Amino acid sequence: MKTLHTDIAILGAGTAGLAAYRAAKAAGKRALLIEGGPYGTTCARVGCMPSKLLIAAAEAAHQAAHTVPFGVYVEGEVTVNGEEVMDRVKRERDRFVGFVLEGVENIPAEDKIRGYARFESDTVLRVDDHTEIHASRVVIATGSRPSVPPPFRALGDRLVLNDDVFAWDDLPRRVAVFGPGVIGLELGQALARLGVEVRVFGVSGSLGGISDPQVRHSARKIFQQEFYLDPDARVLETQRVGDEVEVRYVALDNTERTERFDYALVATGRRPNVDGLGLENTSLQLNAQGVPLFDRDTMQAGESAIFIAGDANADAPLLHEAADEGRIAGENAARYPEVRQGLRRAPLAVVFSDPQIALAGQGHARLTPGTFVTGEVDFGDQGRSRVMLKNRGLLHVYADIASGRFLGAEMVGPSAEHIGHLLAWAVQQELTVARMLEMPFYHPVIEEGLRTALRDAAAKLARAQEALRQVEAEDAAA
């Protein structure tokens, strides 16, 4: 057993861990990066990038098959070569992973430890059976893994996760997708557009992370026109039959059906990789899921010398958030016991479906009824969207009645990834709706739809504020 001493030990070499390592080294501290799994971030290997590669192929196929409404006719049928699609996905995926690996290779060998770490105490770690590390501070950045409900585990190799999809050499014929969250919705639609027969099943009506009931209803209707989607499905039974998955369910028309699929793609969420860390040997307080309680502004767990960042803390499992959290954790670990609040950006999430989904700032579910107004635009008749035959979707913007400040938005519609950025910037700058309407809007662009929603919010704000003034005047008179 080898013994090492360091200022900061970082558990995990993903997005958050690498950011923490760079911040610690920039502060002049000794740091060890401990990783037991393959190098290469979740985003590059099995997340953001390979999924967008599959979606890009799906969009190409969809666009090629839908030119007639423009008066453009393509002779012959559009065909999808599954082997070539997956070959490009894997080649480009490996290229992105290569960039990450190149960065890891440039880290000095003495700063990298291979193996899985467990806490012996707050500041003593054991890596497998070969190294004991005494660290003044520790950053947990161990990421997350797919969560598979027990009923699906009996499906064996007919059960696939999003990680497995990007290892396919060819596209299957039929796939049942369980979970219409970000991953399930993106991959389900992409596979459907590539010619795979798809059924997407959900529970409780959830869809793409949307909390606004009207926006969610709009999204549901749009996607159901393209592929089978039941966000509140009644799945009666799933079982393996030979090399197929048999699913018995109550369909949207309320009839019971039994169908077989090549695979069941389970996208029912992810769980943080903290259960094998020996946290019971630390002084940390844990929540019901076994995750350390921490301050999201400093990433510090309690008053301890332990910090937690990225998917491991289950707070905001997004790449840009993981990078920010890793940097904050690394900087505060370096200056511990003096810790400072780091920059936490306005919430922003995007689903790369078609139409896209964007969530910026405070979502509908987090707002207090009676304190805000909702501005709306339906993209059905929005000029530029109709020109491009992208006129589907709904945008809701939320504004505080008392101050007129823009609070957030939920959207399904064209160019949501870009509009979402504009709205997140507005939230972070604490702009009012009136101030946003002073900004330039070119013509004809999809962003004019945003202006329509903001004008609707401004009119509702004026009415709500006038009503508030009348109530205050009546109270004063009484």
N, C-alpha and C positions, 0 to 999 in steps of 0.2 A: 504493500500500500504506500503510494507516494503522497507526500504532503506538500501543498502549495499555499502560499499566502498572497493575497491580493487586496487592493482597495475595493474593487467592485466585481462581483460575479454576476454574469448575465445568463439567465437560463433561456435558451432559444435563440436561433440565428435567423429568424424570419424578419419581416418588415420592422416590427417594434424592437426586436433585439438588436438588429444592426443599427438602428437609429440611436438606441441607448448606448451601444458600444462607441459609436462615433462621437456622441456628446461627452461621454466619460473621458475618452482619449483627448478630445479637444480641450478639456478642463485640466489636462496634465495628470490624470490618474492612471494607475495600473488597472487593467481590466481583463477579465477572462471571459471568453464567449464559449458557452457549453451547449453542444447540440448532439442529440442522439440519433435523430432522423436524417433524411437526406437534406443537403443544403439546397437552397432555392425557396423562395417565398411561396405561400399558398396562392397568392395572386398569380404569379408567373407559372406555377406548375399545374394547378388544378382549378383556378378561380377566374379572376377577371379576364386574363388574356386569352386562354384557350376557349373560354365561352364566347368571347367576342369574335374569335376566328370562326367558330361554328355559326354564329349569328350572321356574320358577313356573308358566308356562303348561302345561308337561308334567304337573306335579303336579295342576293343576286338571282336566285332561282325564282323568288316571288315576283320581282320586278320584270324578269324576262317573260313570265307567264301572264302578266297583267298590263299589256301594252295596248290592247284593243280599244279601251275607252278613250285613248288619245288619238285614235285613228291610225295606229301603227300596227301592222300585221307581220308576224314572224312566221315564216313557213316551217311546217313541221312542229313536232312536240318538243317542249323543253324537257330534257332528260338530266337526271342527277346521277353522277358516278360516285357512289358512296366511298369507294376505295380512294379515289382522288381527293374527295372532300376531306376525309380523315387523314390522308397523307399530308395535305397542306396544314391542317390543324396541328398535327404533331411536329412537323418540321418547324413551323413558325413558333410554336410553343417552346420547343427546345432552344430556339434562338433567343427568346426572351429569358428563359432560365439560364442560358449561357452568360448573359450580361450580369445576372445576379451572382453566378458562380465565379465570374471573373473578379467581382468585387470582393468576394469572400477569400479567394486565392491571394489577393493583395494584402490581406490581414496577416501579420507576422505569425508564424507557426506556433511560437511560444504563447500566443494569446488565444489559441483555439484548443479546446478540449473535446474529444469525441466521447459521447456516452450520455446516459440519463442521470440527472442529479436528483438527490433526495435530501431534504433537510434533516440534519441531526439536531440542530438548534437554530436559532434565528440567524446565526452567522457562520455555522459550520455545515458544509455540504459533503455528501459522499457521492462520487460519480462512479456508477456501477460498482465494481469491486477493485478498482485500480487506483483511485485518487481521492484524497481527502482535501477539501479546500476550506481554508479559513479566510473569510471575506469580511471586511468592515461593513459593507453594504451589499445588498442583493437586489437584482431586478428580475422579476418573473415575467417572461415574455414567451411562454410556451405554446401560444396559439390555441387552436380549437380543432375539433374533429366532427364529422357528421354524426348526428344522433339517430339511431335506428330503433324504433319501437319494437318491443319483443315479438309481436305477431309476425313481423316480416323476416325474422331471422331464420325461420325454417325454410325459406326459399333458396338458400344456398347460393350457388353462383348465378342464379336467375335474378338475384337481388343485386342492383348496381347503385352506386352513389355517383355524385357528379364527378368525383375523382376518377371513377372507372370509365365514364363515357369517353374521356379523352385518350383512352388506351385502345379503343375500338379500331380495328383495321377496316371495317366496313359498317355501313348503317344497317340496323336491324329492320325487320318488316313492321313489327307492332310493339309499342311500348306503353305501359301504364305508368303514369307519373303521379306520385303521391306527395302532395304539398305544393300549392300554387303560390308560394312565396317568391322571393326574387329569383332564386336558382331554378325552382320548378317551372315558373312561368317563362323565364328566358329559354331554358332548354326545351321545354315542351313545345313552345311555338316554333323554335328553330327546327326541331325534328319534324314537326308537322309540315313545315314549308319545304323540307327536303324530301318529302314523300313518305315519311314514316306515319303509319296510322297510330294516332295518339289519343289517349283518354287521360284527362287531368282531374284528379280527385282532391278535394280539400275538406277541411272541417271548420265549422263555426262561421263560414262565409268569408273568411279572410282572403285577401287577394293583393299580392304585390306590396304589402306593407301599408296600404291605404287605410286611413282611419275615418275619413269623411264619407258618410253613408252614400251621399249622392254621387260623389266622384267614383266610389267603388262600384256603385250600380252601373254607372256609365261604362266603366272599364269592363265589367262583367258582360254587358250586352255586346260590346265591341268584339271581345275575344271569342265569345260563343258563336259569333257569325263565321269564325274561321276554323275552329277546332273544338272538340268536345271538352267542355269545362264545367265542372260542378264544384264550386267552392264550399258547398255545404252538403257534401255527398253522404249517402247512406251505403257504405261498403259493408256487406254482410259477411263476406268470407274471402280470404286469399289463401291459395294453396298451390304447391308445386305439383304439376302433373307431367311426368316425364321431363322433357327439356323446356317446358312452358310454365307460365304462371297463369292460373285460373282465378279470375276475379268475378265474384257474384255481388251484384249491386242493384240498387233501385235507381233507375235512370231518371232523367229530367222530366220525362212524360209519365212518371210514377209507375212504370212497369218494371218488373224484376228481370234482370238480364244476367247471363253468364257468358263471359268472353275469355279468350286465351291470348296471351301476349308472350313475346320472346323474352322480355325483361320487365321487372318492376323497378322503376327509377324512384328511389326514396329520397325526397328532398324535404324532410320534415324538421329541419333545423340543425344547429350545431351546438356542441357542448364544449366548455373550456377545458383545456388539458391541465387540470390542477389536481385531479384525484390521485395521481401517482407520485406526488411531490413530498409526501410525508409532512404535510402542513400540521398534522396533529402534534408534531414535535416542536412547533413554534409557539410563540405567544399570540399569534394572530387570532382575531375573531372572524368567524366565517358566517356567510349567509346560508339560507336553506339549501342552496345549490352547491355548497362547499367552497365558494369563492371568497377570498379575503375581503373584508370591508375596507374600502379605501376612499380617499379624497380625489375626485376626478379632476380637480384643478392642480393638484401637486403630484398625483399618482402614488402617494404614500399610504401604506397600509397601517392604519392606526397611528401610533406614535413611534413605530418601530423603524429599523434601518432597512426595511423591505419595501420595495416599490413594485407595482404591477401594471403592465401596459399591454395594449393590443387585444386580440381576441381572448386572451387568457382572463381578462376581467369582465368579459361579457357585457360591456357597456355600449360600445358603438363599433361593431365588427365591420369596419370599412378600412380600406388601405390608407387613405389620407389621415384618418383618425389614428390608426396604429402608428403611423410615422410620427405624428405630433405627440402622441402619448409616449412613445419610446424616447423621443428627444427630451421631453419634460422629465421623464423618469431618470434618464441618464444624467441630466444636468442637476437634478435635485439629489441624486445619489452621490454625485461628486461633491456637492456643497453641504451634505448632511453633517450636523443636525440642523443647519439653517436651510429651510426649504421655502420656495417661493411659488406663487401661482404662475402657471404657464399659460400661454395663449391657447384658449380653446375656441375654435372657429364656430360660426353659425352652423347648425345642423343642415346637412345636405345629403340626400340619397337619390340615386337614379336607378331605374330598372330599364334595361336595354331591350325591352319588348318593342312591338310596333302596333299601335302607337306606344311611345315611351311613357314612363311614369316618373314624376319628380316630386320629391317631398323636401321642402325648404323651411327652415325656421321651426316655429311651433306648429305641430300638426293639430288637426281638429280635436282629437281626443284629449289633448293637453290643455285646451282652452276652457275657461269658465263660462258657462251659458249666461247670457245677459250682459257680458262685459265687452263683446266684440260684434262686429258686423262682417258679413261675407259678401264679397264682390264676385261676380260670376261672368264667365264667357263660355258659351257653347261654340265649339269650333266648326259646327255643321255648316255655317254660312260665313265663316271667316275668309276674307278675300284670297290671300295668298295660299292658304291651306286648300281652298277649293280649286284654285288654279292647278295645284300639284296633285289633286285627288287625295289629299291627306287630311280632309276635313272631317275628322272624327275626334271626339274627346271633349273634356270639360275641365276648366280651371277654376278653382276657388281660391281667392286671396282673403286673408283675415286681417282686420284692423281693430285696434283698441279704441273703444268709444271715448274714453276720457281724454286720451292724448292724441288720437288720430294716427298713432304710430303703426307702421306695418309690422305684423307679428309673424306671418308665415303663409304657406300655401301648400295645397295638394293639387296634383294635376295628372291627368292622362291626356296625351295629345301629341301633336307634331312638335319636333324640336324641343322636347321637354328637357333634355340634358343641357341645352343652352339657356333656356328660360329659367331653369332651376338655379343655374349659377348666378344670373342677374338678381334673382330674388334672394338667394342666400347672402349675396353682397349687400343688398338693401337692408336685410335683417341685421347683419353685423355692423353696418353704419348707423343703425337705429333711425332710419329715414321714416318720415311720415308719408302717408299716401299722397298728400298734396305735394310734397317735395319730389316724390317719384314721378308725378304727372308733369313736373317741370322739365324732366329729362327728354332728350330727343327720341322721336320714333320715326324711322324712315318709312317710306311707302313704295311699293307694297311689301310688307314683311309679316311673318307670323307674329312677331312681337306686338303688332297692332292689336292682336287679340288680348295680350296682357294689358294694354292701355284701356281696352273696353272693360275688362274686369276691374281695373283700378278706378275708372270713372264710376262704375256701378257702386264700388265700395265708398267712394267719396260722397255720392248722393245719399247713400244710406247713413253714412257718418253724420252728414248735415242734419238729417231728420232725427237721428238718435240723440245728437247733441242738443238740438233744439228742444226735444222732449225732456231731456235731462235738465236743461235750464228752466223750463216751465215748472218742473217738479220742485227744483230748488227755490224758485221764486215763491211758489205756493207754501212751501215749508217755512220760508222766511216770514211771509205774511201772517202765517198762523202763529 
